[in-house]
């Protein structure tokens, strides 16, 4: 790529927005040239606005973003005039988020969103690039509906499904029929740190609003297919997934205990081999954010652990361990994913790379 694409981040002051700007620092394809947030933050320098609420630990505020003046995210004209595409991490209710993201798309600005508002819009692709990259083809139908040439909305799935859905994807040839997933989710998934979430200290909270429905339903859209006549993505009918989602006192990393039934009768060796050999289009294209190894299998009895494994492949890889037979289900395992890298900003950046490589995102013509 001769020149980097000009990128805007809306919702740039929140935790996911901060993760975007840090991951995009020195990106080989993309350069953050504009940041936006609420009217309350608009007009301030980014560095000044976030310095007392910086949640990225020892990672500094990138120099290239620090002195940018925050725009009003709802001033679509101003942002659209400066960028080739945007990442959306805006914190609005679903109806307002859909409206705003559609407005950007209609201004001919592609939107790659971390939000859940458009995940069930029939012609909006919800993509894990290693699993369902072909779903981006629905963008042609979406552009027809929106009346756009460049603009569209694409989204990444919820962070809670990233720790087990890749394993189920790797095992599709064994025909999984039923999945039970119990997730143990980090506090950063709520946009907080351990210091700003006193409710999680020495505690486990057995309820995360809306999370179980997302965990049960979103993998089925990921496993679904495009219906060319209906011009929509039709979700898969199997496996049937049920879940429990708990919040635990961990900063980064969603762990999951998963139980699976199959139509076929795979051996442990076949299941592990399928995990270790699984890769996708991002690996073929050598996308900048793509992990070289998407899934690792750990043989130790006490792995994966957040402390040792959450940053596997810079947080973009998935760790699986403790695969063993079960007395009720066929097999059970423990999975781990980084919820703000693979599960949020990093997954969206990899999706934007895929969209760029496939020609859906490009520089504006002068």
URPE-V98072 format. One record per backbone hydrogen bond with DSSP energy under -0.5 kcal/mol. NH is the residue of the N-H (numbers start at 1). CO is the residue of the C=O. If there is no record, write none. Layout:
BEGIN
nh={NH | NH}
co={CO | CO}
END
This chain:
BEGIN
nh={5 | 7 | 7 | 8 | 9 | 10 | 11 | 12 | 12 | 14 | 18 | 19 | 20 | 21 | 22 | 23 | 24 | 25 | 25 | 27 | 31 | 33 | 33 | 34 | 36 | 37 | 41 | 42 | 43 | 44 | 46 | 47 | 49 | 50 | 51 | 53 | 59 | 60 | 65 | 66 | 67 | 68 | 70 | 71 | 73 | 73 | 75 | 76 | 79 | 80 | 81 | 82 | 83 | 84 | 85 | 86 | 87 | 88 | 89 | 89 | 92 | 97 | 98 | 99 | 100 | 101 | 102 | 103 | 104 | 105 | 106 | 107 | 107 | 108 | 109 | 110 | 110 | 111 | 112 | 113 | 113 | 114 | 119 | 121 | 124 | 125 | 127 | 127 | 129 | 131 | 132 | 133 | 135 | 136 | 137 | 138 | 139 | 140 | 141 | 142 | 143 | 144 | 145 | 146 | 147 | 148 | 154 | 155 | 156 | 161 | 162 | 164 | 165 | 168 | 169 | 170 | 171 | 172 | 174 | 175 | 177 | 178 | 179 | 180 | 181 | 182 | 183 | 183 | 184 | 185 | 185 | 187 | 188 | 189 | 190 | 191 | 192 | 197 | 200 | 201 | 203 | 205 | 206 | 211 | 212 | 214 | 215 | 216 | 217 | 218 | 220 | 221 | 221 | 222 | 223 | 224 | 225 | 227 | 228 | 231 | 232 | 233 | 234 | 234 | 235 | 236 | 240 | 242 | 244 | 246 | 247 | 248 | 249 | 250 | 254 | 255 | 255 | 256 | 257 | 258 | 258 | 259 | 260 | 261 | 263 | 263 | 264 | 271 | 272 | 273 | 274 | 275 | 276 | 277 | 278 | 278 | 283 | 284 | 285 | 286 | 287 | 290 | 294 | 296 | 298 | 298 | 303 | 309 | 310 | 312 | 314 | 315 | 316 | 317 | 318 | 319 | 320 | 321 | 322 | 324 | 326 | 326 | 330 | 331 | 332 | 333 | 334 | 335 | 336 | 337 | 338 | 339 | 342 | 343 | 344 | 345 | 346 | 346 | 347 | 348 | 349 | 350 | 351 | 352 | 353 | 354 | 355 | 356 | 357 | 358 | 359 | 360 | 361}
co={29 | 5 | 31 | 85 | 34 | 87 | 36 | 9 | 36 | 11 | 14 | 15 | 16 | 17 | 18 | 19 | 20 | 21 | 22 | 24 | 5 | 7 | 31 | 7 | 9 | 71 | 38 | 38 | 70 | 41 | 68 | 66 | 45 | 46 | 47 | 50 | 56 | 58 | 62 | 62 | 63 | 65 | 44 | 35 | 37 | 71 | 72 | 74 | 75 | 76 | 77 | 79 | 79 | 6 | 6 | 110 | 8 | 112 | 10 | 87 | 90 | 93 | 94 | 95 | 96 | 97 | 98 | 99 | 100 | 101 | 102 | 103 | 104 | 105 | 104 | 84 | 108 | 152 | 86 | 111 | 154 | 88 | 116 | 118 | 121 | 123 | 125 | 155 | 127 | 128 | 128 | 129 | 132 | 133 | 134 | 135 | 136 | 137 | 138 | 138 | 139 | 140 | 141 | 142 | 143 | 143 | 111 | 125 | 113 | 158 | 159 | 161 | 161 | 164 | 165 | 166 | 167 | 169 | 171 | 172 | 261 | 261 | 240 | 259 | 242 | 257 | 181 | 244 | 255 | 183 | 246 | 250 | 251 | 186 | 187 | 188 | 187 | 194 | 197 | 198 | 200 | 247 | 204 | 208 | 208 | 210 | 211 | 212 | 213 | 214 | 217 | 217 | 218 | 218 | 219 | 221 | 234 | 232 | 226 | 227 | 227 | 122 | 225 | 232 | 233 | 220 | 177 | 179 | 181 | 183 | 205 | 185 | 203 | 248 | 337 | 184 | 253 | 335 | 182 | 256 | 333 | 180 | 331 | 178 | 174 | 175 | 174 | 267 | 268 | 269 | 270 | 271 | 272 | 273 | 274 | 275 | 280 | 280 | 281 | 282 | 282 | 287 | 292 | 318 | 296 | 320 | 300 | 305 | 306 | 309 | 311 | 312 | 313 | 312 | 294 | 336 | 296 | 334 | 298 | 332 | 329 | 330 | 260 | 260 | 324 | 258 | 321 | 256 | 319 | 254 | 315 | 337 | 315 | 338 | 341 | 340 | 340 | 341 | 341 | 344 | 345 | 346 | 347 | 348 | 349 | 350 | 351 | 352 | 353 | 354 | 356 | 355 | 355}
END
